[in-house]
Amino acid sequence: MALFSQTSQQGFQALLWKCRMFWPVSRCQQLFAVSFSIPNREKMNYFSFVTSSSTALPVDPKGTDVFPTEKRSEIDYGEEKGWDEETKEISEGNSSVGAPKKRLMRQVLSRHKFTKVQPPEKPLQAEEWNRLRESFQSPEIFEEVMFNSMVRCNSPIDVAKSLLTHVAKNNGDIAYNLLLKYLALCVQQGQTSEIRDVYDIMKIRFRILESGAYNLLIKGLCNSDQWRMGLTLLEEVKKIMIPSRTNYESCIKAASRHQEMNLAFELYHEMLSKDLVPTLDVLQAFFDFSRGMKDAELQKELFGVLLYLRENQIYPHKTFMRSIKLWFE
């Protein structure tokens, strides 16, 4: 698998097995306590990450664990909260992690001090990562800050992979939030094989993934030639939670691109039935990818979209209007 191939040719998968990454959680907890205590929100370029131990459930070999009662955290897309909103959230005690508010505030302040940190341009060896970490002003958040910078700067995958390898060797494990940030970088760059590898790791280690992880996975797969796997993940999401608008729209766009318009409209109507409001972007995709198709049922569906716009007094933007015009012509 792509994620497990390193420049050093040492299998990453073998390394994680050696570090007992896939041991049952009861044994892992005895050997290394992985901290998920991070603030509720974290501003990044296109993705905001947040997780807690109650959100991604570790695998229970006995199958006795249940859904957490705490509020689940989410990953937001295209709706970045500002620095002032993040600090306000913490000051009001809205964090689902449960750490003291003052400590959370200090962590947020620390992260925002390092928003201009530049990641290395090439993969580093363990000794080099150690030197960087030791010289860092707040070593306890070094990996988190570095992955934030990698996503912001769109760093090469090999650089991020070398940091993951270093973390796995040092800690015997890779925390959920770091896997999530690596996944975001893979989605950002369209690294399909890496996306699938991270999914395999997460499914082994965590019985239930949070909605944000599914958003990334479905989006990344639907933008690739393996888009049907994104549809499979959507069905998986339906079994444990209500799919998000992002989940549906990623699948609708993928089906439309491949001119499977019946499937696209089936997902569209399912989305509306769950009171999820579609964006103009996905409505435009219907007209863009059905251009030239003469199916009467399809034309009926498209006129239905136009009626939806009219009845809800939604005014298409310029490019959407052009798509409608070209479809009519």
BELTA-V343114 format. One record per residue. OMEGA is omega in radians with two decimals (999 if undefined). NEAR is the number of other ideal C-beta (glycine too) atoms within 12 Angstrom. Layout:
{{OMEGA & NEAR} {OMEGA & NEAR}}
This chain:
{{-2.98 & 22} {-3.10 & 21} {-3.06 & 35} {3.09 & 27} {-3.11 & 21} {3.07 & 30} {-3.14 & 17} {3.14 & 20} {3.08 & 11} {-3.06 & 20} {3.14 & 18} {3.12 & 35} {3.12 & 24} {3.12 & 20} {-3.11 & 31} {3.06 & 33} {-3.14 & 18} {3.13 & 17} {3.12 & 26} {-3.12 & 23} {-3.06 & 38} {3.05 & 28} {3.04 & 23} {-3.00 & 22} {-3.12 & 29} {3.11 & 16} {-3.13 & 17} {-3.09 & 26} {3.13 & 18} {-3.05 & 12} {-3.13 & 17} {3.12 & 21} {-3.14 & 15} {-3.09 & 32} {3.03 & 24} {-3.05 & 33} {3.12 & 27} {-3.11 & 42} {-3.00 & 41} {3.14 & 40} {3.14 & 38} {-3.08 & 43} {3.07 & 29} {-3.01 & 37} {3.13 & 24} {-3.07 & 25} {3.02 & 38} {-3.04 & 35} {2.99 & 44} {3.11 & 42} {3.06 & 41} {-3.12 & 33} {3.13 & 29} {-3.08 & 27} {3.08 & 35} {-3.03 & 36} {3.07 & 30} {3.13 & 32} {3.05 & 26} {-3.08 & 18} {-3.14 & 16} {3.12 & 11} {-3.06 & 10} {-3.10 & 12} {-3.09 & 20} {3.11 & 12} {3.14 & 14} {3.10 & 20} {-3.14 & 8} {3.12 & 16} {3.14 & 18} {3.09 & 29} {-3.09 & 36} {3.02 & 31} {-3.09 & 40} {3.14 & 27} {3.08 & 29} {3.14 & 18} {-3.07 & 19} {3.07 & 20} {-3.13 & 24} {-3.13 & 14} {-3.12 & 20} {3.13 & 14} {-3.14 & 20} {-3.14 & 31} {3.11 & 27} {3.13 & 19} {-3.09 & 28} {-3.13 & 33} {3.12 & 20} {3.05 & 14} {-3.09 & 17} {-3.11 & 22} {3.12 & 35} {-3.09 & 29} {3.04 & 31} {3.11 & 22} {3.11 & 23} {-3.05 & 16} {-3.12 & 22} {-3.13 & 15} {3.09 & 20} {3.13 & 31} {3.12 & 24} {-3.14 & 20} {3.12 & 32} {3.10 & 36} {-3.13 & 22} {-3.11 & 26} {-3.10 & 36} {3.05 & 26} {-3.02 & 17} {-3.11 & 27} {-3.12 & 21} {3.11 & 13} {-3.14 & 29} {3.10 & 17} {3.10 & 33} {-3.09 & 24} {3.14 & 15} {3.13 & 17} {-3.13 & 25} {3.02 & 28} {-3.09 & 20} {-3.12 & 23} {-3.14 & 14} {3.08 & 18} {3.12 & 30} {3.13 & 20} {3.10 & 16} {-3.11 & 26} {-3.12 & 25} {-3.13 & 13} {-3.12 & 13} {-3.06 & 22} {3.13 & 17} {-3.05 & 23} {-3.07 & 20} {3.12 & 18} {-3.07 & 32} {-3.08 & 30} {-3.14 & 41} {3.14 & 40} {-3.10 & 36} {3.10 & 37} {3.05 & 42} {-3.12 & 40} {3.13 & 32} {3.10 & 38} {-3.12 & 37} {-3.08 & 27} {-3.12 & 24} {-3.09 & 23} {3.06 & 33} {-3.11 & 24} {-3.11 & 36} {3.11 & 29} {3.12 & 32} {-3.12 & 43} {3.14 & 39} {3.08 & 35} {3.08 & 44} {3.13 & 46} {3.12 & 38} {3.13 & 35} {-3.13 & 36} {3.14 & 39} {-3.08 & 27} {-3.00 & 23} {-3.07 & 25} {-3.08 & 25} {3.03 & 34} {-3.09 & 39} {-3.10 & 37} {-3.06 & 39} {3.10 & 41} {3.06 & 40} {-3.11 & 47} {-3.13 & 48} {3.05 & 45} {3.10 & 49} {3.12 & 47} {3.11 & 41} {3.12 & 43} {3.12 & 40} {-3.13 & 40} {-3.09 & 30} {3.13 & 27} {-3.14 & 20} {-2.99 & 31} {-3.11 & 29} {3.11 & 24} {3.12 & 37} {3.14 & 41} {3.14 & 28} {3.11 & 30} {3.09 & 42} {3.12 & 36} {3.13 & 25} {-3.10 & 36} {-3.14 & 38} {3.09 & 24} {-3.03 & 23} {-3.05 & 31} {-3.09 & 35} {3.13 & 25} {3.07 & 28} {3.10 & 38} {-3.08 & 39} {-3.13 & 32} {3.10 & 41} {3.10 & 48} {3.09 & 46} {3.14 & 40} {-3.10 & 45} {-3.11 & 46} {3.12 & 45} {-3.12 & 40} {-3.12 & 38} {-3.12 & 37} {3.09 & 41} {-3.11 & 27} {3.10 & 27} {3.09 & 15} {-3.04 & 24} {3.14 & 30} {3.04 & 20} {3.05 & 27} {3.07 & 43} {3.10 & 32} {3.11 & 22} {3.08 & 37} {3.09 & 38} {3.10 & 19} {3.13 & 24} {-3.11 & 30} {-3.09 & 22} {-3.04 & 13} {-3.13 & 21} {3.04 & 23} {-3.14 & 21} {3.13 & 31} {3.04 & 32} {3.13 & 31} {3.12 & 38} {-3.10 & 40} {-3.04 & 42} {3.07 & 38} {-3.13 & 41} {3.13 & 45} {3.14 & 45} {-3.14 & 35} {3.12 & 36} {3.14 & 31} {3.14 & 38} {-3.14 & 25} {3.07 & 24} {2.98 & 20} {-2.97 & 23} {3.09 & 33} {3.10 & 22} {-3.12 & 28} {-3.12 & 40} {3.05 & 34} {3.10 & 22} {3.13 & 38} {3.14 & 34} {3.07 & 20} {3.11 & 26} {3.13 & 31} {-3.13 & 22} {3.11 & 13} {3.11 & 20} {3.06 & 11} {-3.06 & 22} {-3.12 & 18} {3.06 & 31} {3.10 & 26} {-3.13 & 26} {-3.11 & 23} {3.09 & 37} {3.10 & 40} {-3.12 & 33} {3.11 & 36} {-3.10 & 42} {-3.12 & 36} {-2.98 & 28} {3.08 & 29} {-3.11 & 35} {3.13 & 24} {3.12 & 16} {-2.98 & 22} {-3.10 & 12} {-3.07 & 15} {-3.14 & 10} {3.10 & 16} {3.12 & 27} {3.10 & 22} {3.13 & 16} {-3.11 & 27} {3.04 & 34} {3.06 & 20} {3.08 & 20} {3.12 & 37} {3.09 & 24} {3.10 & 15} {3.12 & 25} {-3.09 & 24} {-3.07 & 14} {-3.14 & 10} {3.11 & 16} {3.10 & 9} {-3.07 & 20} {-3.12 & 12} {3.06 & 26} {-2.97 & 16} {-3.10 & 12} {3.09 & 17} {3.11 & 26} {3.13 & 20} {3.11 & 17} {3.11 & 29} {-3.14 & 28} {-3.13 & 16} {3.12 & 17} {3.11 & 28} {-3.10 & 16} {999 & 10}}
